[in-house]
């Protein structure tokens, strides 16, 4: 069976969930070979093997931490040349898409970004995407070179499938451009204790109807009762009520959780583009004609200041 390269997103050896999803998808089209780079790369092997990686290629060098993107592209290209894979899968983060695009240019291959599903085809892997603000679903395949595909988080359920996970050192020669952009400082993001927005299984978002930064406390309370991430519409972010890092939409982050709860969000196309692939969508809005109700699975016509606290109380009591 052909091998499939999977780029590993990890933090000091702790493998992030989107990578485990990629391993699940990779097994549909071949044998997953994981590529882990940077500090803690060797510590990823156990988790990767548990989820199907037959081999784990690791490399660590100061360049991975000290410079942006290009050293990682050099390493992924080295892995590509060593393995000759049937496809290369990369998490669809901002950095992941840049790495994938640069790799595709280098190896002369086509690229598909933001896939939400992947299946084997007679002429290579077939990727499913949501297009035009999720108004259409498309199926595409690469017709030139080795497919390079980035996959959105929450596109597949994580499935354990123990494999050998043999660790091998990856030899990397860095290009002249690898040191072109240096990282001069880092500021750790303040932890809220909530899941990462793009990876969360449940997202609770607030919009213009929240009517003030102080009122986002009720959105946060519902999110915390569900173990969810907190999102915000562009209107709420532009008003200064919530940080841009939590914005869901075309100019913010794209999410695809199992459950998306939209509170006080009218459903403008800009917002819909970032959440319309959610598996189950619930909207709370006092305007029965709000566009958001056109795409929801469940809608509540009511004042969010009445509905959300009651929902939070009900969730909390059932958990108790």
N, C-alpha and C positions, 0 to 999 in steps of 0.2 A: 504494500500500500504506500502511496506517495506521502511524503512528509509535508507538514504545514507549519510554517514559522509563526509563533505567537510572541509578540512583544509584551514583556511583563511590566506592568505598572505596580511599583512597590515603594514602600517607605522604610528604609533601613531593614529590609528583609521581610517586612509584613506585606503580603500580597493583597492588593485591593480587589474588591469583588468583580469589577468589570473584566479583569484578566481571567478569573475563574469562569466567567460566562463565555469568554472567547475560547477557552479550552473545550467547553461543551460543544460549541459550534464547530470548532476545528475537527473534532472527532467525526463529524458528519462527512467530511471530505478527505480525511487522511489521518495520519498519525501526528499528533501535536509535538513540535519541538519548541520549547520555550527559550527565549533569549532574555536573560536578566542582567542588567548593567548597574554599576555603581556600588556604593557602600551597602553591605549586607546581601549582595546578590546571591552568594552561596547559601544563605539562610532561607532562600525561597524554595529550595528543592523539595522539601517535604510536602508543602502545600500543593505545589505544582504536580508532583507525582501522584498525590492523592486524587487529583482531578484530571488525570489522563496524560500528563506529559511523559513521553517515552524517553526524552532526553532534555537536559537543561544546560544550555550554553551560557557560561558566566564570564564576565569581565569586569574588572574594577581598575580605575585609573583616576588621577586627580582631574583629568579633563572632563569627566562626566559631571562633576559637581561644580567645577570652576568656570565652565563655558556653556553657552546655550546651544542646545539642539544638535549642532553639526557633529560633535563627537559621537552622539548616539546614532546618528545616521550612518557614520563611518562603521560603527560596530554592527548595525543591522545589515549593512551591505556586506560586511565580512561574513556574517552568518548566512546570508543569502548565497554567497559564492561557495561557501563550504557545504551547504545542504542541497542546493538546487531544488527548492520546494515547489509544491504545486500551487501554493498561495501564501501570502503574508497577511496576517491579521493584526490590527493595532487598535487599542481602545480609542474611541472617538472623542478624546479631550482636545483642547486647543493645541497642546504640545503634540499629542498623538497624531493629529491631522497634519501638522507641519512635518513631522518625521516621515509620515507615510508619503506625503506629496514629494518631498525631496528624494526619498528612495525611489519612487516611481519614475521620476525624471532621470535619475542616475542609471537605472536598469532598463530604461526604455519601455516601460509597461504602463498600461492603463490603471486608473484608480477609481474606486467607488468609495464615497464618504457617507457617513451616517446611515449605514445599513441597519435595519431592524430585525433582519432574519437572514439565514444563509442555508442553502441546500445544495446537494451535489447535483450536477447536470452532466449530460452526455459530452458537452464541450467545455467543461470547467464549472467552477462554483457559480451558483446563481444567487444574487443578493436582492433582497426586498428592501425598498426605500419608500418613505412617505414624501410626496412632492407637493409643491404649491400649497404650503401651509396645511399639509396632510389632507388636502381635498382629493388627492389621487394616490394610489399605491402602484408602484412600478416594480418590475422585475428586470434586472440587468445582469449582464455578464461581460467580462473583459475579453476583448477580441485580439489584443496585442500584448505579447509578453506574459509575465507571471502576474496574476491578479494581486493587486495591493488593495486591501479593503479595511476601512475603519468601521467599527460597530458601536452603536450607541449603548450606553449602560441600560440595564434592565431589559435587554432584548431577548435574553434566554435565561431559563432557570439554571441555577448552578447545580450540577450533578456530579457526584463523586464517581470516579472510575479509576481505581488504583492501577498505576503503571510503573514501569521501572524507574523513571526519573533519574537516569544516569547523569551525573554531573560531569561536564567536560569544560575545560578552559578554552575560551574563545580568543584567538590571537587577532589583535586589532592594530592596524597601522593608521594613525590619524593623518588626515589630509592637511594641507596648508591652511585651509579655511576653518579648521576645527577650533582655532584659537582667535578667531576674528571678533567674537563678541564675548566679553568677560563679565561674569557676575561679580559685582562689586559689593553688594550687601544683600542680606535677606532679613525679612521681618516675619516671624511666625504669626500666622493668623490666630486671633483669639478664639479659643474653643468655646462653643456654646453647649457642648455635650450632645448636640443633635446630629443626626446623620448628614453626610455630605449631600447637598441638594440634588446633584445629577445622579447619585447612586441610590437615593432613598427609595424604599418600597412604597412609602406613603408621603405625600406632600400636601401641606395645608397652606393655601395662599390667600393673601388679602389684597384688595384693590382700593379704588377710589371710595367705595362705600364704607371703608373702615373709618374714614373721616378724621385722621390725625395719628401722629406717631404714638401717642399715649394709648390709643385704642388697639394697637397691634398686640397688646398684652393678652387679649382674649383669643387672638389667632394663635399666639404662642402657647397658651394654655391648652387649647385643643390639640395642637401638634404634640405637645409633651405627653398628653394623656394617651396618644396613639403611637408614641415613639417615632414621630414623623419629623421631616425637615420643614422649614418655613420658607415660603416663597412670597413674592410680591409682584404686582403688575407694574408696568412702566409708569402709569399715572401715580402710583403710590411712591415709587422710587424718585420720580421727578419732583414730587412734592416734598421730598426729604424725609419721608416717614419711615423708610427702611433702606438698608444699604443696597447699592447696585449689585453687590456680589450675590444677592438673593433674588435678583430680577429674573422672572421667567418670561420668555418671549423671543421674538426675532432678533432683538438687539441685546438680549440677556442670555440666559442659559436655556437649553432645551432639555426637558425632562420627559421620562416615560415610565412613571411608577405604576405599581399595581393599582393604587388608589390616589386620585387627585381631587382635592376638595377646594373649590373656588368660592371664596366668600366676598361679596361686594364687588365682584368683577363682572363688567358688562359683557366681555367676550369679544373685544376688538380683534381683528385679524392678526395684529402684531402679537397679541398674547396667545391666541390659538395656535400660532405657528410653533410655539415653544412647548405646548403641553397636549396637543391633540392626539398624540399616539399613546396617551395614558390608557391603561387597560380598562379602568372603571372611573368615570368622571361624575362628581357630585357638585351641584351648584346651589348656592344660597344667595338669593337676590330678591329684593322687594319689588323689582320691576318685572312683571310677568312677560313683558315683550323683549327682555334683554337677549341679545344674540347668543349668549352663552347657553341658553336653554335649547338651542338648535342641535347641540352636539352632546348633551349630557346623557348619562344613563339614568340618573336620578336628579330631580330638581325640587328645590324647596322654595316656594314663593313666600317670603317673609323677611322681617327685619333681622339682619344678622346679629344685632345686639340682643335679640330675644332668643334666636335659634341656636347660635354657637355656644353660649354658656350652658343651655339645656343639653346640647349634644355632649359637651365636655363632661357635665355632671353624670350623664347616663353612661358614658364610656368609663369614667372613673369608678362609678358604683358597680358596674359589671366586672371590672378588673378586681375590685376589692372582694 
